[in-house]
């Protein structure tokens, strides 16, 4: 659909919510994607067939500039902290399967209700 709107096929895409897998990258490559952003907190890039995969760190409002710099360089405690959180979530997803997504939704829905109050 995006290709129809742009009148050319996109070559860059992003995989949301940690749904990346080598099969996702392979399928993206077959669709013409050459650069694929993932949710994985890493400073390294890797190749899956014709697709260059790039992880990313999360920066948030109020984060100290030194922390943002540490994430940009992949050095220090801030990227390590995000990596440990990521690996914990990956383990929870593997152990809980579809229950993980339901729990996550319940927690996030509860946060949005609390924020509105």
Secondary structure, DSSP 8 states (H G I E B T S, - for coil): -HHHHHTS---EEE-GGG---HHHHHHHHHTT--EEE-S---S-EEEETTEEEE------TT--HHHHHHHHHT-SHHHHHHHHHHHHHHHHHHHHTHHHHHHHHHHHHHHHHHHH-
